Amino acid sequence: MSLRLILLHPLLAILLLSACTHPPTSTPVPFRNTQQPSPSPTFTPTLTATVPSPTPTPILPQTLVFYGDSSLKVGMVGQQAKVGFSFVDYLPDKLDPHYTLIIANYGGRGAQWGYEHMEENVLAIEPDVVTLWWSLNDLQGCPGIFDPQTNTLLQPKLDARIALHIKYMRLQIDTLLAQNIPVYVVTAIPVLGKLPWSHFDENGQLVWEENHWCDYNLGVTQLVAAQRALVEEYDGNQPVYLVDAWKVYQEHQNSEKMYMDIVHPGSNGAALIAEEWLRVFQATHR
C-alpha cells in the first residue's frame, strides 16, 4: 500500500516590539511583553490510502473450431487457401491474438456425416468453442424435396429431411455441451434465385441440368425455421447461440458480392456473416 504524507505548516505570529520614549528626568521603564507565545502546533501526519487496482484476469489461449460444409468454405480441409470465401477469414483481425481459429470444412457433407466424424475432426483438436454450419446439403437439392414432373414441393419429404438434419445437429450440440464447449449455430443462407435440377451420372458425378429449375428457398426457409427452433430449445440455460446468416442475407438482398455462385457466400457476404458472428460471440462469450 502506498502512503502519501501531508505536512501542515503553522502560521508564525510576528511580535512587534514598541519602544516608549520618556523625558530625560524619568527613569526609563523597560517594555514588558505580556502576550503569551503561541504553543507549538502538534504535527499529525495525514495518511491517504491508495486503493490498489484489481489484478487483471489473465487471458488464456483458446481454440475456436468452425465445422461445416462448403457454406463454411468451398471444398475440403486443406483447400482453404485455394478456392472460395469463408467468413472465418475476416475474423483474425477483429479478435485478440490469443485465439487460434481452425476451419474444418467438408464440402458435400451433411449434419449426419458431421456427427459421425466429430471425434477425429473436432474433439481431437480439443476446442474451447465450436461453430457449426451444416445446411443446404441435407435437403439434397431439387430431387430431394421437389417432384420432377410438376416441380412442386413435396412437404413430407422435406419434413423428413429437416427432421434428420435437426436430429444430428442436436447430437453434435449435446456432444459438445457434455464437454463444456459452447456452440454457435449458423443458419443456412438463401439460394440466389432458383436452383437448377441435378442428377448423378454413371460415374457418380453431379450433373447440373439446363433449363430445369426449382424454387429451393421454399425448403430452405423451413430448414432455417427449424434451426432457430433448435437453438431456442436450449433456452439460454446452456451456451448454445444462433448466428442468423439467413437474416443477414435478407437484409442485404441488393448488395454486391454476396455470392460467389448461387449457393456460396461471396466476399461481401462472408464479411457480413463475420460481423454477425462476431457480434453474437462478443455478447455471449466469457
C-alpha positions as CSV (number, residue, x, y, z in Angstrom):
1,M,0.0,0.0,0.0
2,S,1.5,3.4,-1.0
3,L,1.1,6.1,1.5
4,R,1.1,9.9,1.0
5,L,2.3,12.1,3.8
6,I,0.8,15.6,4.0
7,L,2.6,18.1,6.4
8,L,0.8,21.0,8.0
9,H,2.7,24.3,8.1
10,P,1.9,26.6,11.2
11,L,1.5,30.3,10.9
12,L,4.0,32.1,13.0
13,A,2.9,35.3,14.8
14,I,5.1,38.2,14.4
15,L,5.5,40.2,17.5
16,L,6.2,43.9,17.1
17,L,8.2,45.5,19.9
18,S,7.4,49.1,20.7
19,A,9.8,51.4,22.5
20,C,8.5,54.1,24.8
21,T,10.4,57.4,25.0
22,H,10.2,59.4,28.3
23,P,11.6,62.8,29.3
24,P,15.3,62.7,30.3
25,T,14.5,63.2,34.0
26,S,12.5,60.0,34.2
27,T,13.9,56.5,34.6
28,P,13.3,54.6,31.5
29,V,10.7,51.8,32.0
30,P,11.5,48.7,30.1
31,F,8.9,47.3,27.7
32,R,7.3,44.2,29.2
33,N,5.8,41.7,26.8
34,T,2.6,40.4,28.4
35,Q,1.5,38.3,25.4
36,Q,2.0,34.5,25.8
37,P,3.8,32.9,22.9
38,S,1.7,30.6,20.7
39,P,2.1,27.0,21.6
40,S,4.0,24.9,19.0
41,P,1.4,23.0,16.9
42,T,1.2,19.2,17.0
43,F,2.2,17.7,13.7
44,T,-0.3,14.9,12.9
45,P,0.5,13.3,9.6
46,T,-2.5,12.6,7.4
47,L,-2.3,9.2,5.7
48,T,-4.2,8.7,2.4
49,A,-4.5,5.1,1.3
50,T,-4.5,4.4,-2.4
51,V,-6.8,1.5,-3.3
52,P,-4.8,-0.9,-5.5
53,S,-6.1,-1.7,-8.9
54,P,-7.6,-5.2,-9.3
55,T,-5.2,-7.7,-10.8
56,P,-6.4,-8.3,-14.4
57,T,-7.6,-11.8,-15.2
58,P,-5.0,-13.4,-17.5
59,I,-6.3,-14.2,-21.0
60,L,-5.7,-17.8,-21.8
61,P,-5.2,-19.1,-25.3
62,Q,-8.4,-20.5,-26.8
63,T,-9.0,-22.7,-29.9
64,L,-12.1,-21.8,-32.0
65,V,-13.1,-24.6,-34.4
66,F,-15.5,-23.9,-37.3
67,Y,-17.1,-27.1,-38.5
68,G,-19.3,-27.5,-41.5
69,D,-19.9,-28.0,-45.3
70,S,-18.9,-25.8,-48.2
71,S,-21.0,-22.9,-47.0
72,L,-18.2,-22.5,-44.4
73,K,-15.6,-22.8,-47.1
74,V,-15.8,-24.3,-50.6
75,G,-14.0,-27.6,-50.9
76,M,-12.4,-29.7,-48.2
77,V,-9.9,-29.2,-45.4
78,G,-6.5,-28.4,-47.0
79,Q,-8.1,-26.3,-49.7
80,Q,-8.7,-23.2,-47.6
81,A,-6.1,-21.1,-49.4
82,K,-7.1,-22.2,-52.9
83,V,-10.8,-21.6,-53.5
84,G,-13.8,-19.8,-52.2
85,F,-14.6,-17.4,-49.3
86,S,-15.0,-18.1,-45.6
87,F,-16.4,-15.7,-43.0
88,V,-13.7,-17.0,-40.7
89,D,-11.1,-15.4,-42.9
90,Y,-12.4,-12.0,-41.7
91,L,-12.1,-12.7,-38.0
92,P,-8.4,-12.8,-37.1
93,D,-8.0,-9.0,-37.5
94,K,-11.0,-8.5,-35.2
95,L,-10.2,-10.9,-32.4
96,D,-7.5,-10.9,-29.8
97,P,-4.3,-12.8,-30.8
98,H,-4.7,-15.4,-28.1
99,Y,-7.4,-17.1,-30.2
100,T,-6.5,-19.9,-32.7
101,L,-9.0,-20.3,-35.5
102,I,-9.4,-23.6,-37.3
103,I,-11.7,-24.2,-40.3
104,A,-12.8,-27.8,-40.7
105,N,-14.8,-27.6,-43.9
106,Y,-16.1,-30.7,-45.7
107,G,-17.9,-29.8,-49.0
108,G,-20.9,-32.0,-49.9
109,R,-21.3,-33.4,-46.4
110,G,-24.3,-33.0,-44.1
111,A,-25.1,-33.0,-40.4
112,Q,-25.2,-36.8,-40.0
113,W,-21.7,-37.1,-41.5
114,G,-20.6,-34.3,-39.3
115,Y,-21.8,-36.0,-36.2
116,E,-20.3,-39.4,-37.1
117,H,-16.9,-37.8,-37.7
118,M,-16.8,-35.4,-34.8
119,E,-14.2,-37.3,-32.8
120,E,-11.4,-37.0,-35.4
121,N,-12.5,-33.7,-37.0
122,V,-13.3,-31.7,-33.9
123,L,-12.9,-33.3,-30.5
124,A,-9.3,-34.4,-31.2
125,I,-8.4,-30.7,-31.6
126,E,-9.6,-30.0,-28.1
127,P,-11.6,-26.9,-29.0
128,D,-12.7,-24.3,-26.5
129,V,-15.6,-23.1,-28.8
130,V,-17.2,-24.7,-31.8
131,T,-19.3,-23.1,-34.6
132,L,-21.5,-25.5,-36.6
133,W,-22.6,-24.7,-40.2
134,W,-24.4,-27.6,-41.8
135,S,-27.3,-26.6,-44.1
136,L,-28.2,-26.9,-47.8
137,N,-26.8,-30.4,-48.5
138,D,-29.2,-32.0,-46.1
139,L,-32.1,-31.1,-48.4
140,Q,-30.3,-32.9,-51.2
141,G,-31.1,-30.3,-54.0
142,C,-34.2,-30.2,-56.1
143,P,-34.5,-34.0,-56.4
144,G,-34.6,-34.3,-52.6
145,I,-37.7,-32.2,-51.9
146,F,-39.4,-31.5,-55.3
147,D,-41.5,-33.5,-57.7
148,P,-39.6,-33.7,-61.1
149,Q,-42.8,-33.7,-63.2
150,T,-44.7,-30.9,-61.5
151,N,-41.8,-29.0,-59.8
152,T,-43.9,-28.8,-56.7
153,L,-42.5,-29.1,-53.2
154,L,-43.0,-32.5,-51.6
155,Q,-43.8,-31.5,-48.0
156,P,-43.5,-35.0,-46.4
157,K,-40.0,-35.5,-48.0
158,L,-39.0,-32.0,-46.8
159,D,-40.3,-32.7,-43.3
160,A,-38.3,-36.0,-43.1
161,R,-35.1,-34.4,-44.3
162,I,-35.4,-31.4,-41.9
163,A,-36.1,-33.8,-39.0
164,L,-33.0,-35.8,-39.9
165,H,-30.9,-32.6,-40.0
166,I,-32.2,-31.4,-36.7
167,K,-31.6,-34.8,-35.1
168,Y,-27.9,-34.8,-36.0
169,M,-27.4,-31.1,-35.2
170,R,-28.8,-31.8,-31.7
171,L,-26.5,-34.8,-31.3
172,Q,-23.5,-32.6,-32.3
173,I,-24.5,-29.9,-29.9
174,D,-25.2,-32.2,-27.0
175,T,-21.8,-34.0,-27.5
176,L,-20.0,-30.6,-27.3
177,L,-22.1,-29.4,-24.3
178,A,-21.2,-32.6,-22.4
179,Q,-17.6,-31.4,-22.6
180,N,-18.5,-27.9,-21.6
181,I,-17.8,-26.5,-25.0
182,P,-20.0,-23.5,-26.1
183,V,-21.7,-23.9,-29.5
184,Y,-22.6,-21.3,-32.2
185,V,-25.1,-22.5,-34.9
186,V,-25.1,-20.7,-38.2
187,T,-28.3,-20.8,-40.2
188,A,-28.4,-21.5,-43.9
189,I,-28.3,-18.7,-46.4
190,P,-30.9,-18.4,-49.2
191,V,-30.2,-19.7,-52.7
192,L,-29.6,-16.9,-55.2
193,G,-32.7,-17.1,-57.4
194,K,-33.7,-20.6,-58.2
195,L,-31.6,-23.8,-58.1
196,P,-31.0,-25.9,-61.2
197,W,-32.1,-29.6,-61.1
198,S,-29.3,-32.1,-60.9
199,H,-28.6,-35.8,-61.1
200,F,-25.6,-38.2,-60.7
201,D,-24.2,-39.8,-63.8
202,E,-23.0,-43.4,-64.1
203,N,-19.6,-42.4,-62.5
204,G,-21.3,-40.8,-59.6
205,Q,-20.5,-37.2,-60.7
206,L,-23.1,-34.5,-60.1
207,V,-24.6,-33.1,-63.4
208,W,-26.5,-29.8,-63.4
209,E,-29.5,-29.8,-65.8
210,E,-30.1,-26.9,-68.1
211,N,-33.4,-25.0,-68.2
212,H,-34.8,-27.0,-65.3
213,W,-35.1,-25.1,-62.0
214,C,-36.8,-25.4,-58.6
215,D,-37.7,-22.8,-56.0
216,Y,-35.3,-24.3,-53.5
217,N,-35.8,-21.4,-51.0
218,L,-39.3,-22.8,-50.2
219,G,-37.5,-25.6,-48.5
220,V,-34.6,-23.6,-47.1
221,T,-37.0,-21.2,-45.4
222,Q,-38.4,-24.1,-43.4
223,L,-34.9,-25.5,-42.6
224,V,-33.9,-22.2,-41.2
225,A,-37.0,-22.0,-39.0
226,A,-36.2,-25.5,-37.6
227,Q,-32.6,-24.4,-36.9
228,R,-33.8,-21.4,-35.0
229,A,-36.2,-23.5,-33.0
230,L,-33.5,-26.0,-32.2
231,V,-31.3,-23.2,-30.6
232,E,-34.3,-21.9,-28.7
233,E,-34.8,-25.3,-27.1
234,Y,-31.7,-24.7,-25.0
235,D,-33.5,-21.5,-23.8
236,G,-30.4,-19.7,-22.7
237,N,-29.7,-22.2,-19.9
238,Q,-26.8,-23.7,-21.9
239,P,-24.2,-22.0,-24.1
240,V,-25.9,-22.5,-27.5
241,Y,-26.2,-19.4,-29.6
242,L,-27.6,-18.5,-33.0
243,V,-25.8,-16.7,-35.8
244,D,-28.6,-15.9,-38.3
245,A,-26.9,-15.8,-41.7
246,W,-30.3,-16.1,-43.4
247,K,-31.3,-12.8,-41.8
248,V,-28.1,-11.2,-42.8
249,Y,-28.7,-12.1,-46.4
250,Q,-32.4,-11.0,-46.3
251,E,-31.2,-7.6,-45.0
252,H,-28.6,-7.2,-47.9
253,Q,-30.5,-8.6,-50.9
254,N,-29.4,-5.8,-53.2
255,S,-25.8,-5.7,-52.0
256,E,-23.0,-6.7,-54.4
257,K,-20.6,-9.6,-54.0
258,M,-23.0,-11.5,-51.7
259,Y,-22.5,-14.7,-53.7
260,M,-19.6,-16.4,-55.4
261,D,-22.1,-18.6,-57.3
262,I,-25.8,-19.2,-56.4
263,V,-25.3,-21.1,-53.1
264,H,-21.9,-20.0,-51.6
265,P,-21.1,-16.7,-49.9
266,G,-19.1,-14.1,-51.9
267,S,-16.6,-11.7,-50.4
268,N,-19.1,-9.2,-49.1
269,G,-21.5,-11.9,-47.9
270,A,-18.7,-13.6,-46.0
271,A,-17.7,-10.3,-44.4
272,L,-21.2,-9.6,-43.3
273,I,-21.6,-13.0,-41.8
274,A,-18.3,-12.5,-39.9
275,E,-19.7,-9.2,-38.4
276,E,-22.8,-11.1,-37.2
277,W,-20.8,-14.0,-35.8
278,L,-18.5,-11.5,-34.0
279,R,-21.5,-9.6,-32.6
280,V,-23.0,-12.7,-31.1
281,F,-19.6,-14.0,-29.9
282,Q,-18.7,-10.8,-28.1
283,A,-22.1,-10.6,-26.5
284,T,-22.1,-14.2,-25.2
285,H,-18.5,-15.5,-24.7
286,R,-16.9,-15.0,-21.4
